[in-house]
Amino acid sequence: MGLIKSCFSFMMGTAFGVYVAQNYNVPNVQKLFNTGLLIAKHIEENYRKPKKRDVDE
C-alpha cells in the first residue's frame, strides 16, 4: 500500500503543478536563483576583507 500511496501523492502533485503553471503567472525559479547568486557574489566581492600582505615585502 505504501507504493500506491506515494505514487498517488506524486501524481496529484504533478497534476497540480501543471495546472498552476498553465493558469497562473509563476516566476522562473532558475532565473530567480541565478539573480540571487549574482547579487551574493557581488556583495561578497565588495565587502571581503583585504588579504594580509607578507611582512617580508
PyMOL Python script that loads the backbone (N, CA, C, O; Angstrom):
from pymol import cmd

cmd.read_pdbstr("""\
ATOM      1  N   MET A   1       0.810  -1.196   0.000  1.00  0.00           N
ATOM      2  CA  MET A   1       0.000   0.000   0.000  1.00  0.00           C
ATOM      3  C   MET A   1       0.854   1.261   0.000  1.00  0.00           C
ATOM      4  O   MET A   1       0.395   2.305  -0.463  1.00  0.00           O
ATOM      5  N   GLY A   2       2.067   1.197   0.499  1.00  0.00           N
ATOM      6  CA  GLY A   2       2.918   2.381   0.561  1.00  0.00           C
ATOM      7  C   GLY A   2       3.300   2.896  -0.808  1.00  0.00           C
ATOM      8  O   GLY A   2       3.388   4.104  -1.029  1.00  0.00           O
ATOM      9  N   LEU A   3       3.531   1.963  -1.734  1.00  0.00           N
ATOM     10  CA  LEU A   3       3.909   2.361  -3.101  1.00  0.00           C
ATOM     11  C   LEU A   3       2.759   3.063  -3.804  1.00  0.00           C
ATOM     12  O   LEU A   3       2.966   4.068  -4.485  1.00  0.00           O
ATOM     13  N   ILE A   4       1.557   2.545  -3.646  1.00  0.00           N
ATOM     14  CA  ILE A   4       0.385   3.152  -4.280  1.00  0.00           C
ATOM     15  C   ILE A   4       0.117   4.536  -3.692  1.00  0.00           C
ATOM     16  O   ILE A   4      -0.216   5.469  -4.422  1.00  0.00           O
ATOM     17  N   LYS A   5       0.261   4.668  -2.376  1.00  0.00           N
ATOM     18  CA  LYS A   5       0.014   5.947  -1.713  1.00  0.00           C
ATOM     19  C   LYS A   5       1.037   6.991  -2.150  1.00  0.00           C
ATOM     20  O   LYS A   5       0.676   8.139  -2.410  1.00  0.00           O
ATOM     21  N   SER A   6       2.315   6.604  -2.233  1.00  0.00           N
ATOM     22  CA  SER A   6       3.330   7.579  -2.633  1.00  0.00           C
ATOM     23  C   SER A   6       3.197   7.947  -4.105  1.00  0.00           C
ATOM     24  O   SER A   6       3.425   9.099  -4.473  1.00  0.00           O
ATOM     25  N   CYS A   7       2.831   6.987  -4.956  1.00  0.00           N
ATOM     26  CA  CYS A   7       2.622   7.293  -6.376  1.00  0.00           C
ATOM     27  C   CYS A   7       1.423   8.210  -6.564  1.00  0.00           C
ATOM     28  O   CYS A   7       1.452   9.112  -7.401  1.00  0.00           O
ATOM     29  N   PHE A   8       0.363   7.980  -5.783  1.00  0.00           N
ATOM     30  CA  PHE A   8      -0.814   8.842  -5.869  1.00  0.00           C
ATOM     31  C   PHE A   8      -0.460  10.271  -5.470  1.00  0.00           C
ATOM     32  O   PHE A   8      -0.885  11.215  -6.135  1.00  0.00           O
ATOM     33  N   SER A   9       0.304  10.445  -4.408  1.00  0.00           N
ATOM     34  CA  SER A   9       0.713  11.778  -3.967  1.00  0.00           C
ATOM     35  C   SER A   9       1.571  12.458  -5.027  1.00  0.00           C
ATOM     36  O   SER A   9       1.406  13.648  -5.297  1.00  0.00           O
ATOM     37  N   PHE A  10       2.475  11.709  -5.619  1.00  0.00           N
ATOM     38  CA  PHE A  10       3.331  12.259  -6.669  1.00  0.00           C
ATOM     39  C   PHE A  10       2.511  12.683  -7.883  1.00  0.00           C
ATOM     40  O   PHE A  10       2.729  13.765  -8.429  1.00  0.00           O
ATOM     41  N   MET A  11       1.573  11.844  -8.307  1.00  0.00           N
ATOM     42  CA  MET A  11       0.735  12.156  -9.470  1.00  0.00           C
ATOM     43  C   MET A  11      -0.145  13.374  -9.208  1.00  0.00           C
ATOM     44  O   MET A  11      -0.302  14.219 -10.090  1.00  0.00           O
ATOM     45  N   MET A  12      -0.716  13.478  -8.023  1.00  0.00           N
ATOM     46  CA  MET A  12      -1.556  14.629  -7.696  1.00  0.00           C
ATOM     47  C   MET A  12      -0.719  15.908  -7.618  1.00  0.00           C
ATOM     48  O   MET A  12      -1.170  16.967  -8.054  1.00  0.00           O
ATOM     49  N   GLY A  13       0.476  15.822  -7.075  1.00  0.00           N
ATOM     50  CA  GLY A  13       1.358  16.982  -7.014  1.00  0.00           C
ATOM     51  C   GLY A  13       1.786  17.438  -8.392  1.00  0.00           C
ATOM     52  O   GLY A  13       1.864  18.637  -8.660  1.00  0.00           O
ATOM     53  N   THR A  14       2.064  16.488  -9.263  1.00  0.00           N
ATOM     54  CA  THR A  14       2.442  16.814 -10.639  1.00  0.00           C
ATOM     55  C   THR A  14       1.282  17.466 -11.376  1.00  0.00           C
ATOM     56  O   THR A  14       1.468  18.469 -12.066  1.00  0.00           O
ATOM     57  N   ALA A  15       0.100  16.909 -11.236  1.00  0.00           N
ATOM     58  CA  ALA A  15      -1.083  17.471 -11.899  1.00  0.00           C
ATOM     59  C   ALA A  15      -1.377  18.882 -11.380  1.00  0.00           C
ATOM     60  O   ALA A  15      -1.707  19.773 -12.163  1.00  0.00           O
ATOM     61  N   PHE A  16      -1.260  19.085 -10.090  1.00  0.00           N
ATOM     62  CA  PHE A  16      -1.491  20.405  -9.518  1.00  0.00           C
ATOM     63  C   PHE A  16      -0.444  21.403 -10.000  1.00  0.00           C
ATOM     64  O   PHE A  16      -0.778  22.548 -10.300  1.00  0.00           O
ATOM     65  N   GLY A  17       0.812  20.986 -10.076  1.00  0.00           N
ATOM     66  CA  GLY A  17       1.878  21.851 -10.568  1.00  0.00           C
ATOM     67  C   GLY A  17       1.673  22.250 -12.014  1.00  0.00           C
ATOM     68  O   GLY A  17       1.908  23.402 -12.381  1.00  0.00           O
ATOM     69  N   VAL A  18       1.241  21.316 -12.836  1.00  0.00           N
ATOM     70  CA  VAL A  18       0.963  21.627 -14.244  1.00  0.00           C
ATOM     71  C   VAL A  18      -0.184  22.613 -14.348  1.00  0.00           C
ATOM     72  O   VAL A  18      -0.121  23.558 -15.134  1.00  0.00           O
ATOM     73  N   TYR A  19      -1.231  22.406 -13.565  1.00  0.00           N
ATOM     74  CA  TYR A  19      -2.381  23.313 -13.580  1.00  0.00           C
ATOM     75  C   TYR A  19      -1.975  24.726 -13.178  1.00  0.00           C
ATOM     76  O   TYR A  19      -2.357  25.695 -13.835  1.00  0.00           O
ATOM     77  N   VAL A  20      -1.210  24.845 -12.110  1.00  0.00           N
ATOM     78  CA  VAL A  20      -0.786  26.159 -11.625  1.00  0.00           C
ATOM     79  C   VAL A  20       0.115  26.843 -12.652  1.00  0.00           C
ATOM     80  O   VAL A  20      -0.032  28.039 -12.900  1.00  0.00           O
ATOM     81  N   ALA A  21       1.042  26.100 -13.250  1.00  0.00           N
ATOM     82  CA  ALA A  21       1.965  26.671 -14.220  1.00  0.00           C
ATOM     83  C   ALA A  21       1.236  27.163 -15.468  1.00  0.00           C
ATOM     84  O   ALA A  21       1.653  28.150 -16.074  1.00  0.00           O
ATOM     85  N   GLN A  22       0.160  26.494 -15.859  1.00  0.00           N
ATOM     86  CA  GLN A  22      -0.568  26.889 -17.056  1.00  0.00           C
ATOM     87  C   GLN A  22      -1.524  28.045 -16.815  1.00  0.00           C
ATOM     88  O   GLN A  22      -1.776  28.829 -17.730  1.00  0.00           O
ATOM     89  N   ASN A  23      -2.058  28.170 -15.617  1.00  0.00           N
ATOM     90  CA  ASN A  23      -3.121  29.138 -15.370  1.00  0.00           C
ATOM     91  C   ASN A  23      -2.711  30.358 -14.559  1.00  0.00           C
ATOM     92  O   ASN A  23      -3.496  31.298 -14.435  1.00  0.00           O
ATOM     93  N   TYR A  24      -1.523  30.369 -14.012  1.00  0.00           N
ATOM     94  CA  TYR A  24      -1.080  31.491 -13.200  1.00  0.00           C
ATOM     95  C   TYR A  24       0.302  31.937 -13.650  1.00  0.00           C
ATOM     96  O   TYR A  24       1.040  31.175 -14.275  1.00  0.00           O
ATOM     97  N   ASN A  25       0.642  33.174 -13.328  1.00  0.00           N
ATOM     98  CA  ASN A  25       1.938  33.736 -13.703  1.00  0.00           C
ATOM     99  C   ASN A  25       2.970  33.318 -12.648  1.00  0.00           C
ATOM    100  O   ASN A  25       3.183  34.027 -11.664  1.00  0.00           O
ATOM    101  N   VAL A  26       3.590  32.194 -12.857  1.00  0.00           N
ATOM    102  CA  VAL A  26       4.571  31.642 -11.915  1.00  0.00           C
ATOM    103  C   VAL A  26       5.958  32.126 -12.330  1.00  0.00           C
ATOM    104  O   VAL A  26       6.326  31.994 -13.497  1.00  0.00           O
ATOM    105  N   PRO A  27       6.741  32.687 -11.392  1.00  0.00           N
ATOM    106  CA  PRO A  27       8.072  33.171 -11.762  1.00  0.00           C
ATOM    107  C   PRO A  27       9.014  32.014 -12.111  1.00  0.00           C
ATOM    108  O   PRO A  27       8.841  30.888 -11.646  1.00  0.00           O
ATOM    109  N   ASN A  28      10.007  32.322 -12.937  1.00  0.00           N
ATOM    110  CA  ASN A  28      11.014  31.340 -13.329  1.00  0.00           C
ATOM    111  C   ASN A  28      11.986  31.185 -12.159  1.00  0.00           C
ATOM    112  O   ASN A  28      12.761  32.099 -11.877  1.00  0.00           O
ATOM    113  N   VAL A  29      11.954  30.061 -11.490  1.00  0.00           N
ATOM    114  CA  VAL A  29      12.742  29.844 -10.282  1.00  0.00           C
ATOM    115  C   VAL A  29      14.238  29.813 -10.611  1.00  0.00           C
ATOM    116  O   VAL A  29      15.045  30.323  -9.834  1.00  0.00           O
ATOM    117  N   GLN A  30      14.619  29.229 -11.743  1.00  0.00           N
ATOM    118  CA  GLN A  30      16.028  29.158 -12.120  1.00  0.00           C
ATOM    119  C   GLN A  30      16.598  30.555 -12.328  1.00  0.00           C
ATOM    120  O   GLN A  30      17.712  30.842 -11.890  1.00  0.00           O
ATOM    121  N   LYS A  31      15.843  31.426 -12.993  1.00  0.00           N
ATOM    122  CA  LYS A  31      16.296  32.798 -13.222  1.00  0.00           C
ATOM    123  C   LYS A  31      16.390  33.558 -11.899  1.00  0.00           C
ATOM    124  O   LYS A  31      17.335  34.317 -11.683  1.00  0.00           O
ATOM    125  N   LEU A  32      15.419  33.355 -11.021  1.00  0.00           N
ATOM    126  CA  LEU A  32      15.431  33.997  -9.708  1.00  0.00           C
ATOM    127  C   LEU A  32      16.634  33.543  -8.890  1.00  0.00           C
ATOM    128  O   LEU A  32      17.277  34.359  -8.231  1.00  0.00           O
ATOM    129  N   PHE A  33      16.943  32.250  -8.927  1.00  0.00           N
ATOM    130  CA  PHE A  33      18.093  31.705  -8.205  1.00  0.00           C
ATOM    131  C   PHE A  33      19.400  32.290  -8.742  1.00  0.00           C
ATOM    132  O   PHE A  33      20.271  32.680  -7.964  1.00  0.00           O
ATOM    133  N   ASN A  34      19.541  32.353 -10.083  1.00  0.00           N
ATOM    134  CA  ASN A  34      20.756  32.896 -10.685  1.00  0.00           C
ATOM    135  C   ASN A  34      20.943  34.364 -10.342  1.00  0.00           C
ATOM    136  O   ASN A  34      22.071  34.800 -10.112  1.00  0.00           O
ATOM    137  N   THR A  35      19.861  35.136 -10.302  1.00  0.00           N
ATOM    138  CA  THR A  35      19.947  36.545  -9.923  1.00  0.00           C
ATOM    139  C   THR A  35      20.409  36.686  -8.479  1.00  0.00           C
ATOM    140  O   THR A  35      21.265  37.518  -8.178  1.00  0.00           O
ATOM    141  N   GLY A  36      19.851  35.881  -7.592  1.00  0.00           N
ATOM    142  CA  GLY A  36      20.263  35.916  -6.188  1.00  0.00           C
ATOM    143  C   GLY A  36      21.718  35.527  -6.012  1.00  0.00           C
ATOM    144  O   GLY A  36      22.421  36.119  -5.193  1.00  0.00           O
ATOM    145  N   LEU A  37      22.180  34.540  -6.769  1.00  0.00           N
ATOM    146  CA  LEU A  37      23.572  34.121  -6.703  1.00  0.00           C
ATOM    147  C   LEU A  37      24.500  35.227  -7.196  1.00  0.00           C
ATOM    148  O   LEU A  37      25.560  35.453  -6.613  1.00  0.00           O
ATOM    149  N   LEU A  38      24.109  35.910  -8.256  1.00  0.00           N
ATOM    150  CA  LEU A  38      24.904  37.013  -8.791  1.00  0.00           C
ATOM    151  C   LEU A  38      25.002  38.160  -7.786  1.00  0.00           C
ATOM    152  O   LEU A  38      26.073  38.740  -7.612  1.00  0.00           O
ATOM    153  N   ILE A  39      23.910  38.483  -7.136  1.00  0.00           N
ATOM    154  CA  ILE A  39      23.912  39.548  -6.126  1.00  0.00           C
ATOM    155  C   ILE A  39      24.783  39.142  -4.940  1.00  0.00           C
ATOM    156  O   ILE A  39      25.527  39.969  -4.413  1.00  0.00           O
ATOM    157  N   ALA A  40      24.702  37.886  -4.515  1.00  0.00           N
ATOM    158  CA  ALA A  40      25.521  37.421  -3.388  1.00  0.00           C
ATOM    159  C   ALA A  40      27.006  37.486  -3.731  1.00  0.00           C
ATOM    160  O   ALA A  40      27.810  37.879  -2.886  1.00  0.00           O
ATOM    161  N   LYS A  41      27.385  37.110  -4.950  1.00  0.00           N
ATOM    162  CA  LYS A  41      28.784  37.199  -5.370  1.00  0.00           C
ATOM    163  C   LYS A  41      29.259  38.647  -5.381  1.00  0.00           C
ATOM    164  O   LYS A  41      30.372  38.948  -4.949  1.00  0.00           O
ATOM    165  N   HIS A  42      28.416  39.532  -5.874  1.00  0.00           N
ATOM    166  CA  HIS A  42      28.770  40.953  -5.937  1.00  0.00           C
ATOM    167  C   HIS A  42      28.995  41.515  -4.528  1.00  0.00           C
ATOM    168  O   HIS A  42      29.974  42.224  -4.294  1.00  0.00           O
ATOM    169  N   ILE A  43      28.105  41.203  -3.600  1.00  0.00           N
ATOM    170  CA  ILE A  43      28.247  41.680  -2.219  1.00  0.00           C
ATOM    171  C   ILE A  43      29.491  41.085  -1.578  1.00  0.00           C
ATOM    172  O   ILE A  43      30.217  41.785  -0.873  1.00  0.00           O
ATOM    173  N   GLU A  44      29.747  39.800  -1.814  1.00  0.00           N
ATOM    174  CA  GLU A  44      30.916  39.142  -1.224  1.00  0.00           C
ATOM    175  C   GLU A  44      32.208  39.763  -1.734  1.00  0.00           C
ATOM    176  O   GLU A  44      33.147  39.949  -0.961  1.00  0.00           O
ATOM    177  N   GLU A  45      32.272  40.087  -3.019  1.00  0.00           N
ATOM    178  CA  GLU A  45      33.481  40.691  -3.576  1.00  0.00           C
ATOM    179  C   GLU A  45      33.699  42.105  -3.057  1.00  0.00           C
ATOM    180  O   GLU A  45      34.838  42.509  -2.825  1.00  0.00           O
ATOM    181  N   ASN A  46      32.633  42.856  -2.874  1.00  0.00           N
ATOM    182  CA  ASN A  46      32.770  44.240  -2.429  1.00  0.00           C
ATOM    183  C   ASN A  46      33.104  44.368  -0.952  1.00  0.00           C
ATOM    184  O   ASN A  46      33.802  45.304  -0.563  1.00  0.00           O
ATOM    185  N   TYR A  47      32.626  43.459  -0.126  1.00  0.00           N
ATOM    186  CA  TYR A  47      32.814  43.583   1.318  1.00  0.00           C
ATOM    187  C   TYR A  47      33.806  42.588   1.889  1.00  0.00           C
ATOM    188  O   TYR A  47      33.869  42.420   3.107  1.00  0.00           O
ATOM    189  N   ARG A  48      34.575  41.930   1.052  1.00  0.00           N
ATOM    190  CA  ARG A  48      35.588  40.973   1.504  1.00  0.00           C
ATOM    191  C   ARG A  48      36.715  41.732   2.199  1.00  0.00           C
ATOM    192  O   ARG A  48      37.086  42.828   1.780  1.00  0.00           O
ATOM    193  N   LYS A  49      37.256  41.141   3.261  1.00  0.00           N
ATOM    194  CA  LYS A  49      38.401  41.746   3.932  1.00  0.00           C
ATOM    195  C   LYS A  49      39.594  41.693   2.990  1.00  0.00           C
ATOM    196  O   LYS A  49      39.767  40.712   2.267  1.00  0.00           O
ATOM    197  N   PRO A  50      40.414  42.728   2.989  1.00  0.00           N
ATOM    198  CA  PRO A  50      41.599  42.672   2.121  1.00  0.00           C
ATOM    199  C   PRO A  50      42.572  41.612   2.599  1.00  0.00           C
ATOM    200  O   PRO A  50      42.659  41.324   3.793  1.00  0.00           O
ATOM    201  N   LYS A  51      43.303  41.034   1.660  1.00  0.00           N
ATOM    202  CA  LYS A  51      44.274  39.999   2.016  1.00  0.00           C
ATOM    203  C   LYS A  51      45.430  40.620   2.763  1.00  0.00           C
ATOM    204  O   LYS A  51      45.855  41.734   2.457  1.00  0.00           O
ATOM    205  N   LYS A  52      45.947  39.883   3.763  1.00  0.00           N
ATOM    206  CA  LYS A  52      47.104  40.362   4.521  1.00  0.00           C
ATOM    207  C   LYS A  52      48.344  40.222   3.665  1.00  0.00           C
ATOM    208  O   LYS A  52      48.528  39.203   2.999  1.00  0.00           O
ATOM    209  N   ARG A  53      49.187  41.223   3.676  1.00  0.00           N
ATOM    210  CA  ARG A  53      50.447  41.158   2.938  1.00  0.00           C
ATOM    211  C   ARG A  53      51.528  40.566   3.839  1.00  0.00           C
ATOM    212  O   ARG A  53      51.497  40.710   5.061  1.00  0.00           O
ATOM    213  N   ASP A  54      52.468  39.906   3.206  1.00  0.00           N
ATOM    214  CA  ASP A  54      53.574  39.332   3.971  1.00  0.00           C
ATOM    215  C   ASP A  54      54.453  40.442   4.528  1.00  0.00           C
ATOM    216  O   ASP A  54      54.564  41.508   3.922  1.00  0.00           O
ATOM    217  N   VAL A  55      55.082  40.201   5.683  1.00  0.00           N
ATOM    218  CA  VAL A  55      55.943  41.181   6.331  1.00  0.00           C
ATOM    219  C   VAL A  55      57.219  41.376   5.525  1.00  0.00           C
ATOM    220  O   VAL A  55      57.813  42.453   5.569  1.00  0.00           O
ATOM    221  N   ASP A  56      57.658  40.346   4.781  1.00  0.00           N
ATOM    222  CA  ASP A  56      58.913  40.421   4.049  1.00  0.00           C
ATOM    223  C   ASP A  56      58.841  41.419   2.888  1.00  0.00           C
ATOM    224  O   ASP A  56      59.883  41.913   2.458  1.00  0.00           O
ATOM    225  N   GLU A  57      57.702  41.720   2.389  1.00  0.00           N
ATOM    226  CA  GLU A  57      57.616  42.590   1.231  1.00  0.00           C
ATOM    227  C   GLU A  57      57.759  44.020   1.571  1.00  0.00           C
ATOM    228  O   GLU A  57      57.706  44.874   0.686  1.00  0.00           O
TER     229      GLU A  57
END
""", "prot")
cmd.dss("prot")
cmd.show_as("cartoon", "prot")
cmd.util.cbc("prot")
cmd.orient("prot")
